């Protein structure tokens, strides 16, 4: 039997979890290989690039999608457990794929959904795409799926952990420089609208104040929330602020920030941009594989004498 598509692995993986308390990702391989009657050669098949096993990769993507859809949870790293929703979905197995696809799509940041629609409308026929276009699209799709998984994971953590995360992210981006303990999270009982602070210099004359809102992806942050943040900055005698959220900002909020006078500068970071920064700066990320694509060096080959044609 051919190696199954990752969408075909969802139901069997859920059934395995339903019969066990928790399962490590590597322990899915033997029973699923047996379920799909795969040969040892098929189980061990590597990608042409040599970066990873195909079957393991499909199991990994299966579990990522089930996690983003809320059918499984991760009590700790590399370990999965079925959720009550997952058990309920097993009663109607023919609806699992549709449910997962819709649930994952609903969790995608609005900007990502918009980009996908444009991409699909521009290039609808796969046969008309060059290998380079297909590679580029695959890379983009993988990144966007990881963005969704990043936000889903953030929403499974506490608000305090989110505040720590955004402080760490700004430090990772270079704010605070080499200053020891340049960033810290304010105490929840006395934050006065400020969730974190980054010191820009050793003496602390320059400071960036942070507000972090861990909201569901479909919650819109309006102008009123930004005005309250501006008020908090005034109380803190600060003119620099970063408002970071897992959701998105209303146009009125964006326009308000654009029209602030020069004495106060606020940067808005929505869920899409937050996920991009976390990905690009490698915060809590690890490189899964590297694909090296080469092309002919025109200068090298053009320096050779061409054969004379008769």
C-alpha positions in Angstrom: 0.0 0.0 0.0 1.3 3.5 -0.8 2.2 5.9 2.0 -1.0 7.6 3.0 -1.6 11.3 2.7 -1.5 13.1 6.0 -5.3 13.7 5.9 -5.8 10.0 5.7 -3.8 9.5 8.9 -6.1 11.7 11.0 -8.7 9.1 11.9 -6.4 6.2 12.7 -4.2 8.6 14.8 -7.2 9.7 16.7 -8.3 6.1 17.3 -4.8 5.3 18.7 -5.0 8.2 21.1 -8.5 7.2 22.1 -7.2 3.8 23.3 -4.2 5.3 25.1 -3.8 8.0 27.8 -0.8 9.7 26.0 1.4 8.8 23.0 4.8 10.1 22.0 5.1 11.1 18.4 7.6 8.3 17.5 5.3 5.7 19.0 2.7 6.4 16.4 4.9 4.9 13.7 4.7 1.1 14.3 0.9 0.9 14.8 0.1 3.3 11.9 2.5 1.5 9.6 0.7 -1.8 10.6 -2.7 -0.1 10.0 -1.7 1.0 6.5 0.2 -2.3 5.8 3.4 -0.4 4.9 6.6 -2.2 4.1 9.8 -1.4 6.0 11.0 0.3 2.9 8.0 2.6 2.8 8.3 3.4 6.5 11.9 4.3 6.1 11.5 6.2 2.7 13.4 9.5 2.8 12.6 12.7 0.9 14.8 13.1 -2.2 16.6 15.9 -0.3 17.6 13.5 2.4 15.9 15.8 5.0 13.6 13.5 6.9 11.4 10.4 6.5 8.2 10.9 4.5 5.9 8.8 6.7 7.1 10.3 9.9 6.7 13.8 8.4 3.1 13.0 7.5 2.3 11.8 11.0 3.9 15.0 12.4 1.7 17.2 10.1 -1.3 15.1 11.0 -0.8 15.7 14.7 -0.2 19.4 14.1 -3.5 19.8 12.3 -5.4 17.8 14.9 -3.8 20.0 17.6 -4.7 23.2 15.8 -8.3 21.9 15.4 -8.5 21.2 19.1 -9.0 17.4 18.7 -5.7 16.6 20.5 -3.6 18.4 23.1 0.0 18.4 24.1 0.4 17.9 27.9 4.2 18.1 27.3 6.7 18.3 24.5 6.4 15.6 21.9 3.5 13.9 23.7 -0.2 13.9 22.5 -3.5 13.2 24.2 -7.0 13.2 22.7 -9.5 15.8 23.8 -13.2 15.4 24.5 -13.9 17.0 21.1 -11.6 14.5 19.5 -13.5 11.6 21.2 -16.8 13.1 20.0 -15.5 13.4 16.4 -14.7 9.7 16.3 -18.5 9.1 16.5 -18.7 10.6 13.0 -15.3 9.7 11.4 -16.4 10.7 7.9 -16.7 14.3 9.2 -13.2 14.5 10.8 -11.3 15.9 7.8 -13.9 18.5 7.0 -14.0 19.6 10.7 -10.2 19.8 10.9 -9.8 21.8 7.7 -12.5 24.3 8.7 -11.2 24.6 12.3 -7.6 25.2 11.1 -8.8 27.8 8.5 -10.8 29.6 11.2 -7.6 29.9 13.3 -5.6 31.5 10.5 -4.8 35.2 10.9 -7.0 37.3 8.7 -4.0 38.5 6.6 -3.0 35.0 5.9 -6.5 34.1 4.7 -6.5 37.1 2.4 -3.1 36.2 1.0 -4.2 32.7 0.3 -7.3 33.8 -1.6 -5.2 36.1 -3.8 -2.7 33.3 -4.4 -5.4 30.8 -5.4 -7.0 33.3 -7.7 -3.7 34.1 -9.4 -2.5 30.6 -9.9 -5.3 28.0 -10.0 -3.8 25.5 -12.4 -0.8 23.6 -10.9 0.2 22.4 -14.4 1.0 26.0 -15.3 3.4 26.6 -12.5 7.1 26.2 -12.9 9.1 24.0 -10.4 10.4 27.2 -8.8 6.8 28.5 -8.4 5.7 25.2 -6.8 8.7 25.3 -4.4 8.0 28.9 -3.5 4.3 28.1 -2.9 5.1 25.1 -0.8 7.5 27.1 1.3 4.9 29.8 1.8 2.2 27.3 2.7 4.5 25.6 5.3 5.3 29.0 6.9 1.6 30.0 7.1 0.7 26.6 8.7 3.4 27.1 11.3 2.1 30.7 11.9 -1.3 29.2 12.7 0.3 26.6 15.0 2.3 29.3 16.8 -0.8 31.3 17.6 -2.8 28.1 18.6 0.0 27.2 21.0 0.1 30.7 22.4 -3.6 30.6 23.1 -3.1 27.4 25.0 -0.8 29.2 27.5 -1.6 31.6 30.3 -1.7 35.4 29.8 1.4 35.7 32.0 3.3 33.4 29.8 2.3 35.4 26.8 3.6 38.6 28.5 6.9 36.8 29.1 7.0 35.7 25.5 6.6 39.1 24.0 9.3 40.6 26.3 11.6 37.8 25.1 10.7 38.4 21.5 11.6 42.1 21.7 14.9 41.2 23.3 15.5 38.6 20.6 14.8 41.4 18.0 17.6 43.4 19.5 15.8 45.8 21.8 17.6 46.2 25.1 20.9 45.3 23.4 23.5 43.7 25.6 22.0 45.2 28.8 21.6 42.7 31.5 18.0 42.1 32.6 16.9 44.7 30.0 13.4 43.4 29.9 10.9 42.4 32.6 7.2 41.6 33.0 5.3 43.9 35.4 3.4 42.5 38.3 -0.2 41.8 37.4 -1.6 43.5 40.6 0.1 46.8 39.8 0.7 47.0 36.0 -1.5 50.0 35.4 -2.0 49.0 31.8 1.7 48.2 31.2 2.5 44.5 30.9 6.2 44.7 30.2 9.2 47.1 30.0 12.4 47.0 27.9 15.3 49.2 29.1 17.1 50.7 26.1 20.2 51.9 28.0 22.1 50.9 31.2 20.7 53.7 33.4 17.1 53.1 32.1 16.6 56.6 30.6 15.1 55.1 27.5 12.3 52.7 28.0 9.8 50.8 25.7 6.5 49.9 27.4 4.5 46.9 26.3 0.9 45.9 26.4 0.2 42.3 25.5 -3.3 41.0 24.8 -3.7 37.3 24.3 -7.1 37.3 22.6 -8.9 34.8 20.4 -8.0 35.4 16.7 -11.4 36.8 15.8 -11.5 39.4 18.5 -11.0 42.9 17.1 -9.0 45.5 19.1 -10.5 48.9 18.6 -9.4 52.5 19.1 -10.6 52.6 22.7 -8.0 50.0 23.7 -5.2 52.0 22.1 -6.4 55.2 23.7 -6.2 53.5 27.1 -2.7 52.4 26.3 -1.7 55.9 25.4 -3.1 57.0 28.8 -1.0 54.4 30.5 2.1 55.6 28.7 1.4 59.1 29.9 1.1 58.0 33.5 4.4 56.1 33.1 6.0 59.2 31.5 6.9 57.3 28.4 6.6 58.2 24.8 7.4 54.7 23.3 4.9 51.8 23.3 4.3 48.5 21.6 0.9 46.9 21.6 1.1 43.2 20.8 -1.9 40.9 20.3 -2.7 37.5 19.0 -5.8 38.9 17.3 -6.1 42.0 14.9 -6.6 45.7 15.0 -9.6 47.6 13.7 -8.9 50.3 11.0 -9.9 53.0 13.5 -7.2 51.8 15.9 -4.6 51.8 13.1 -5.6 55.2 11.9 -5.5 56.6 15.5 -1.9 55.4 15.9 -1.0 57.0 12.5 -2.4 60.3 13.6 -0.7 60.5 17.0 1.5 63.6 17.4 5.2 63.2 17.3 5.6 63.1 21.1 4.2 59.5 21.4 5.2 56.6 19.2 3.2 53.4 19.3 3.8 50.3 17.2 1.0 47.8 16.7 1.8 44.1 16.2 -1.1 41.9 15.3 -1.3 38.1 15.4 0.0 37.6 11.8 3.0 39.9 12.4 3.6 38.4 15.8 3.8 34.9 14.3 6.1 36.1 11.5 8.5 37.7 14.0 8.6 34.6 16.2 9.3 32.5 13.1 11.9 34.8 11.6 13.8 35.4 14.9 13.6 31.7 15.8 12.1 32.2 19.3 11.0 28.8 20.4 11.6 27.4 16.9 14.0 24.8 15.5 15.2 24.2 12.0 13.5 21.1 10.7 15.3 20.8 7.3 17.4 22.8 4.9 16.9 22.5 1.1 19.7 23.7 -1.1 18.7 24.6 -4.6 21.4 25.3 -7.1 21.6 26.7 -10.7 24.3 26.9 -13.3 26.9 29.6 -12.8 26.6 31.4 -16.1 30.0 33.1 -15.9 31.7 29.7 -15.4 30.0 27.9 -18.2 30.0 30.9 -20.6 33.8 31.1 -20.3 34.1 27.7 -22.0 34.4 27.6 -25.8 31.3 26.5 -27.6 31.4 23.7 -30.1 31.3 25.1 -33.6 28.1 24.1 -35.4 28.4 23.0 -39.0 
